[in-house]
Amino acid sequence: MNDTEYLPLSGVCKLLGGAGKSTVRTWIKTRNFPKPIRISQKSALYRRSDVVAWMEAQAANAQAEGARA
């Protein structure tokens, strides 16, 4: 059985602490944010584990940047 959790864009925004939908769309284009899985022409879902991994990578990069300053 597959226990992967999928989130709509609104769920991703909540997971990211209230980030806006347009912000997430920009991050997909500019910050290597996980691409959605298209389930229809107008609907897409995101793997929760991919989003969490991206958040952890962003935090690690921020810590590394802070350590260099």
Residue pairs with C-beta under 8 A, 6 or more apart in sequence:
4 47
4 48
4 49
5 47
5 48
5 49
6 37
6 45
6 46
6 47
6 48
7 15
7 45
7 46
7 47
7 48
7 51
8 43
8 44
8 45
8 46
9 21
9 24
9 36
9 44
9 46
10 21
11 46
12 19
12 24
12 46
12 51
13 19
13 20
13 21
13 24
15 48
15 51
15 52
15 55
16 24
16 51
16 55
24 33
27 33
28 34
28 35
28 36
31 58
32 54
33 51
33 54
34 46
34 47
34 50
34 51
34 53
34 54
36 44
36 45
36 46
37 44
37 45
37 46
37 47
38 44
39 45
